[in-house]
């Protein structure tokens, strides 16, 4: 990580470097278009975007909609003040996740109204930093990178397997 960072009109990060190299080999020009996580796949579907980069988990449901390449594995993680690693430990607390993450439906059945969905990782981490949410569920790479950018004081743990959330 980071997988993708957009600085002005320049794409950086692991995925960004791979895409820039591929575009160069094919004589293509990149035109970055920042999108909320939940709107990225629909933008590819309707032709507004040709490709979406980032920390995508390859799922059967997504592969029926768009082509996916599973180059790296990014585990589900919990960001909290106490180092919680189980989903059960977060019950009774406010929990944040990004709208469009494939584990959200499962999390809704566990946390109900305590689950808050955000349009982006940036918005989610801002609320966590401000104390408006008690814990976050994110990909490990994204969580570790964002924590490092914010002083590295947040505790991040890979989620323990939980039968209620198959990707855990």
Backbone bond lengths (Angstrom), bond angles and torsions (degrees), N, CA, C in turn:
res aa  C-N    CA-C-N  psi(-1)  N-CA   C-N-CA  omega(-1)  CA-C   N-CA-C  phi
1 X - - - 1.447 - - 1.518 110.62 -
2 X 1.247 120.20 155.39 1.456 125.39 3.87 1.525 110.93 -75.83
3 X 1.323 115.33 151.06 1.446 120.44 179.31 1.521 110.37 -82.16
4 X 1.336 115.99 -46.39 1.457 120.46 179.81 1.520 109.35 -143.00
5 X 1.320 115.00 130.52 1.457 121.52 172.62 1.520 106.31 -134.16
6 X 1.310 115.98 131.64 1.452 120.26 176.66 1.525 107.56 -105.86
7 X 1.339 116.03 115.83 1.464 121.81 177.14 1.520 107.06 -115.21
8 X 1.326 114.46 102.47 1.461 119.07 -173.33 1.509 108.37 65.73
9 X 1.326 117.20 -119.93 1.468 121.50 176.81 1.528 111.56 -107.12
10 X 1.336 117.00 17.46 1.464 120.40 179.49 1.525 110.78 -108.90
11 X 1.335 115.05 130.61 1.461 121.25 178.79 1.520 108.28 -92.83
12 X 1.323 115.71 128.70 1.461 121.26 178.47 1.518 109.21 -126.97
13 X 1.299 116.01 176.47 1.452 121.51 -178.57 1.517 110.42 96.51
14 X 1.315 116.68 173.30 1.459 122.82 -176.05 1.526 112.38 -55.56
15 X 1.325 117.63 -54.91 1.468 120.46 179.57 1.522 111.59 -63.46
16 X 1.320 115.65 -38.09 1.458 120.06 179.60 1.517 112.55 -61.09
17 X 1.334 116.43 -42.34 1.466 120.47 179.88 1.529 111.16 -65.92
18 X 1.330 116.65 -40.70 1.464 120.53 178.63 1.534 109.75 -64.61
19 X 1.327 117.04 -44.82 1.462 120.16 -179.30 1.531 111.18 -64.80
20 X 1.328 117.42 -41.84 1.467 119.50 179.04 1.527 110.78 -61.45
21 X 1.325 117.11 -40.53 1.466 120.33 179.21 1.528 110.64 -65.14
22 X 1.327 117.27 -44.48 1.468 120.84 179.49 1.530 110.78 -64.12
23 X 1.318 116.82 -42.60 1.471 120.64 179.38 1.531 110.07 -62.69
24 X 1.317 116.91 -40.71 1.462 120.56 178.42 1.517 112.31 -62.15
25 X 1.330 117.02 -40.96 1.465 121.10 179.59 1.527 111.94 -66.45
26 X 1.331 116.39 -28.86 1.466 121.39 -177.34 1.536 112.52 -101.50
27 X 1.331 116.91 7.01 1.473 122.39 -179.75 1.531 111.60 56.84
28 X 1.330 116.29 42.10 1.458 121.82 178.21 1.519 110.17 -105.51
29 X 1.324 116.30 150.10 1.452 123.03 177.87 1.526 108.18 -103.96
30 X 1.318 116.58 130.98 1.461 121.41 179.17 1.522 110.25 -89.40
31 X 1.321 115.70 135.86 1.458 122.37 175.31 1.528 107.58 -126.85
32 X 1.330 117.91 89.74 1.475 120.57 -177.55 1.525 111.97 -61.40
33 X 1.324 114.46 143.07 1.448 121.61 179.03 1.534 107.53 -137.90
34 X 1.334 117.75 100.83 1.466 118.72 -178.96 1.531 111.26 -65.14
35 X 1.335 115.16 134.49 1.461 121.25 -179.54 1.520 110.00 -135.87
36 X 1.318 116.36 153.91 1.459 120.00 169.49 1.523 107.22 -67.54
37 X 1.322 115.80 151.45 1.460 121.49 -177.34 1.528 111.91 -52.93
38 X 1.324 116.71 -46.88 1.468 120.76 -175.30 1.530 112.93 -67.28
39 X 1.328 118.56 -19.23 1.466 119.77 -178.19 1.528 113.01 -98.58
40 X 1.315 118.55 -3.22 1.467 120.73 -175.96 1.528 112.26 -66.14
41 X 1.322 118.12 -52.26 1.465 120.14 -178.91 1.528 111.35 -64.61
42 X 1.336 119.68 -45.07 1.468 118.11 175.86 1.532 112.89 -58.85
43 X 1.325 118.39 -32.29 1.467 120.85 178.66 1.524 111.06 -67.01
44 X 1.334 117.17 -35.93 1.468 120.18 175.48 1.533 109.18 -70.65
45 X 1.322 116.33 -42.46 1.469 120.79 -179.93 1.523 112.38 -57.92
46 X 1.348 116.80 -43.42 1.464 119.34 -174.91 1.530 113.52 -92.58
47 X 1.331 116.87 6.34 1.455 120.54 174.35 1.518 115.88 85.35
48 X 1.330 118.59 2.74 1.471 119.85 176.61 1.519 111.20 -68.91
49 X 1.336 116.76 -26.98 1.468 122.21 178.98 1.525 108.17 -133.68
50 X 1.319 116.24 149.60 1.461 120.99 178.34 1.524 112.13 -90.11
51 X 1.327 116.06 -25.95 1.451 121.04 -174.20 1.526 108.82 -154.28
52 X 1.300 116.12 154.09 1.463 121.34 172.90 1.514 107.86 -127.33
53 X 1.301 115.64 133.78 1.462 121.29 -178.85 1.506 110.55 -107.65
54 X 1.303 114.43 162.06 1.444 118.78 168.40 1.496 113.53 129.30
55 X 1.253 111.93 -164.94 1.441 123.52 -172.02 1.524 110.98 -80.20
56 X 1.341 116.54 59.47 1.461 121.16 -178.11 1.513 110.17 -85.45
57 X 1.315 116.78 132.24 1.455 120.87 170.26 1.516 107.05 -88.15
58 X 1.315 116.74 132.27 1.461 121.26 179.83 1.515 108.93 -81.40
59 X 1.316 116.09 117.79 1.461 121.31 177.96 1.525 108.92 -123.71
60 X 1.312 116.08 159.78 1.458 121.10 178.40 1.525 109.64 -59.48
61 X 1.354 116.84 -43.35 1.460 120.40 -178.67 1.529 111.06 -60.30
62 X 1.335 117.27 -45.35 1.467 120.01 -179.61 1.518 111.44 -67.35
63 X 1.329 117.70 -36.62 1.465 120.54 -177.81 1.528 112.19 -67.42
64 X 1.328 117.56 -19.05 1.464 121.00 176.30 1.525 111.18 -78.06
65 X 1.327 116.69 -15.57 1.460 121.98 -175.61 1.528 111.41 -104.16
66 X 1.336 116.43 -45.76 1.467 122.09 -177.94 1.523 109.56 -137.13
67 X 1.320 115.68 159.81 1.460 120.22 175.05 1.520 109.74 -74.55
68 X 1.320 116.88 137.83 1.461 121.88 -178.24 1.518 110.55 -126.92
69 X 1.307 115.63 148.18 1.453 122.13 173.97 1.517 106.64 -122.64
70 X 1.327 116.50 121.29 1.465 121.59 -178.34 1.520 108.66 -99.01
71 X 1.323 115.94 87.94 1.455 121.10 -176.50 1.522 111.66 -90.68
72 X 1.289 117.81 -34.47 1.455 121.01 -178.77 1.517 110.34 -139.63
73 X 1.310 115.62 157.91 1.465 121.95 -178.98 1.517 107.95 -106.28
74 X 1.295 116.61 129.11 1.451 121.88 178.11 1.520 107.66 -122.25
75 X 1.310 116.60 113.37 1.451 120.71 -174.98 1.518 112.88 -77.25
76 X 1.326 115.02 152.25 1.458 123.01 175.16 1.529 107.26 -67.65
77 X 1.331 116.86 135.23 1.464 120.60 -176.62 1.522 111.04 -136.53
78 X 1.325 114.58 157.12 1.460 122.74 175.12 1.521 108.01 -111.05
79 X 1.326 115.79 132.42 1.462 122.53 172.22 1.518 105.68 -107.58
80 X 1.322 116.55 123.57 1.464 119.88 -178.60 1.523 109.76 -154.42
81 X 1.306 115.10 169.67 1.459 119.69 177.60 1.512 113.40 -80.57
82 X 1.345 116.74 -17.36 1.465 119.85 -175.15 1.518 114.17 -113.56
83 X 1.316 118.43 3.44 1.460 120.59 178.11 1.512 114.63 78.67
84 X 1.332 117.76 21.91 1.468 121.05 179.55 1.521 110.39 -54.21
85 X 1.341 115.41 139.88 1.459 119.60 177.77 1.527 112.20 -123.70
86 X 1.319 117.36 -4.74 1.468 119.14 178.78 1.525 109.95 -112.22
87 X 1.319 114.92 145.96 1.459 119.91 177.57 1.521 110.49 -64.79
88 X 1.309 116.91 -33.37 1.466 121.65 179.79 1.527 110.86 -62.45
89 X 1.328 117.61 -35.63 1.468 121.61 -178.74 1.525 112.48 -64.11
90 X 1.325 117.08 -18.09 1.467 120.73 -178.18 1.522 113.09 -91.98
91 X 1.332 117.95 -6.17 1.472 120.12 179.94 1.524 109.86 -59.91
92 X 1.344 114.50 136.99 1.456 120.41 -178.27 1.518 113.30 87.52
93 X 1.315 117.29 -1.15 1.464 121.94 179.02 1.522 108.54 -115.86
94 X 1.316 116.25 158.60 1.463 119.44 174.96 1.527 108.12 -79.87
95 X 1.335 115.40 133.89 1.457 121.84 -174.15 1.526 108.56 -127.39
96 X 1.319 116.80 134.11 1.459 121.74 179.16 1.513 112.05 -108.71
97 X 1.328 115.88 147.31 1.457 123.61 173.97 1.526 106.80 -150.20
98 X 1.320 116.84 165.10 1.461 120.40 -178.76 1.526 109.88 -92.46
99 X 1.320 116.22 131.65 1.462 122.17 177.77 1.529 109.16 -55.02
100 X 1.314 116.07 129.86 1.459 120.68 -179.34 1.513 113.16 104.47
101 X 1.342 118.70 -15.20 1.466 120.02 177.49 1.522 108.10 -66.19
102 X 1.320 117.08 138.02 1.460 120.48 -172.61 1.523 114.08 -70.43
103 X 1.294 119.62 -12.10 1.473 121.02 178.46 1.522 112.66 -90.67
104 X 1.317 118.38 -3.33 1.467 120.89 -174.42 1.526 113.97 -61.59
105 X 1.321 118.05 -40.20 1.473 119.30 179.92 1.524 110.19 -60.57
106 X 1.328 116.59 -42.03 1.467 120.23 177.90 1.527 110.59 -65.64
107 X 1.331 117.02 -40.46 1.470 120.36 -179.85 1.525 111.12 -66.07
108 X 1.337 117.46 -35.31 1.467 120.58 178.32 1.524 110.61 -60.13
109 X 1.327 116.78 -37.51 1.468 119.04 -179.83 1.528 111.77 -71.64
110 X 1.322 117.56 -22.15 1.471 121.01 178.22 1.524 111.17 -87.87
111 X 1.337 116.69 -47.89 1.471 121.09 -170.73 1.521 114.99 -101.74
112 X 1.319 118.20 -16.24 1.461 120.47 179.85 1.516 111.89 55.50
113 X 1.331 116.01 -128.63 1.466 120.84 -176.09 1.530 112.90 -72.27
114 X 1.320 117.76 -7.85 1.473 120.70 177.40 1.531 111.40 -78.17
115 X 1.347 117.41 -11.82 1.457 121.47 178.53 1.515 109.24 -88.41
116 X 1.319 116.30 125.10 1.455 122.01 178.47 1.526 107.89 -114.12
117 X 1.338 116.63 124.69 1.459 121.28 179.60 1.525 110.22 -99.93
118 X 1.318 115.15 138.11 1.465 122.51 -176.17 1.528 110.46 -115.21
119 X 1.329 117.78 151.72 1.462 120.39 179.67 1.529 113.02 -71.66
120 X 1.342 117.34 -19.15 1.462 120.80 -178.13 1.521 110.12 -155.35
121 X 1.328 115.22 161.26 1.465 120.11 174.95 1.523 110.51 -62.14
122 X 1.317 116.27 -37.47 1.467 120.36 -179.77 1.526 110.58 -58.53
123 X 1.326 116.93 -48.81 1.469 120.53 179.74 1.520 111.05 -63.40
124 X 1.317 117.34 -39.50 1.456 121.36 -179.83 1.527 110.80 -63.69
125 X 1.323 117.36 -47.54 1.466 120.33 -179.21 1.521 111.80 -68.09
126 X 1.326 117.99 -31.98 1.462 120.15 176.25 1.523 110.48 -63.09
127 X 1.334 117.42 -42.89 1.462 120.41 177.89 1.529 111.23 -65.69
128 X 1.315 117.35 -38.19 1.471 120.50 178.40 1.532 109.84 -64.14
129 X 1.302 115.38 -46.65 1.466 120.99 -179.82 1.533 110.88 -60.84
130 X 1.337 116.80 -35.06 1.473 121.84 -179.74 1.532 112.33 -82.83
131 X 1.347 117.36 -4.60 1.452 120.26 179.16 1.513 115.02 81.45
132 X 1.327 117.68 16.26 1.465 120.73 -179.06 1.527 113.13 -86.62
133 X 1.325 116.70 -7.14 1.463 122.60 176.16 1.531 106.81 -144.02
134 X 1.344 116.42 143.55 1.466 121.00 -172.99 1.524 114.68 -82.42
135 X 1.306 117.70 -32.18 1.468 121.48 -176.67 1.519 108.83 -153.00
136 X 1.316 115.74 160.48 1.464 121.50 -179.76 1.519 110.22 -127.88
137 X 1.323 115.21 152.47 1.455 121.18 170.97 1.521 106.23 -121.00
138 X 1.332 114.64 121.69 1.454 121.46 -174.16 1.520 107.97 -148.05
139 X 1.318 117.45 176.79 1.456 120.85 170.39 1.518 108.46 -73.90
140 X 1.326 117.32 145.97 1.458 120.79 -175.85 1.535 111.88 -59.22
141 X 1.320 117.15 -44.75 1.467 119.87 -177.77 1.516 112.75 -60.59
142 X 1.320 116.27 -46.21 1.459 121.09 178.78 1.523 111.19 -63.06
143 X 1.335 116.02 -44.01 1.469 120.51 -179.14 1.525 111.02 -63.76
144 X 1.327 116.74 -44.30 1.470 120.32 -178.95 1.526 110.83 -64.33
145 X 1.321 116.79 -43.26 1.459 120.40 179.84 1.528 110.89 -64.57
146 X 1.321 117.51 -46.65 1.464 120.73 -178.66 1.523 110.66 -64.97
147 X 1.319 117.46 -38.95 1.460 120.77 177.02 1.528 110.55 -60.92
148 X 1.322 115.86 -45.68 1.472 120.36 179.40 1.532 111.01 -59.77
149 X 1.342 116.38 -39.78 1.460 120.89 179.21 1.529 112.40 -68.38
150 X 1.327 116.50 -16.70 1.471 121.74 -178.87 1.521 111.97 -113.35
151 X 1.310 117.27 29.35 1.457 121.40 174.96 1.522 115.43 95.43
152 X 1.317 118.02 -6.24 1.454 121.65 175.20 1.513 116.44 69.34
153 X 1.333 117.69 20.42 1.465 120.16 -176.34 1.524 113.91 -89.89
154 X 1.320 118.28 -12.34 1.454 120.07 -178.02 1.514 109.62 -77.84
155 X 1.314 116.44 145.37 1.454 121.52 177.56 1.532 108.46 -92.12
156 X 1.323 115.37 129.22 1.463 121.52 -177.70 1.516 108.12 -124.01
157 X 1.319 116.48 131.24 1.465 121.32 179.75 1.518 110.14 -135.22
158 X 1.329 116.09 138.86 1.459 120.51 172.32 1.521 107.02 -64.45
159 X 1.325 116.27 137.38 1.455 121.37 -178.03 1.534 110.41 -69.45
160 X 1.321 115.33 130.64 1.466 120.71 175.03 1.525 108.71 -65.62
161 X 1.328 117.96 146.21 1.466 119.60 177.88 1.526 111.31 -54.79
162 X 1.334 114.88 136.01 1.459 121.89 -179.69 1.525 106.81 -140.20
163 X 1.318 117.14 121.67 1.464 120.57 -174.54 1.525 113.21 -61.78
164 X 1.331 117.85 -19.53 1.460 121.01 179.79 1.526 111.77 -75.18
165 X 1.349 116.29 -20.39 1.475 121.77 -179.09 1.526 106.94 -127.49
166 X 1.321 117.77 94.85 1.463 121.26 -173.17 1.534 115.12 -55.38
167 X 1.335 119.27 -29.09 1.469 120.16 -178.66 1.527 112.88 -83.01
168 X 1.322 117.35 -1.95 1.473 119.43 -179.14 1.513 110.97 -73.60
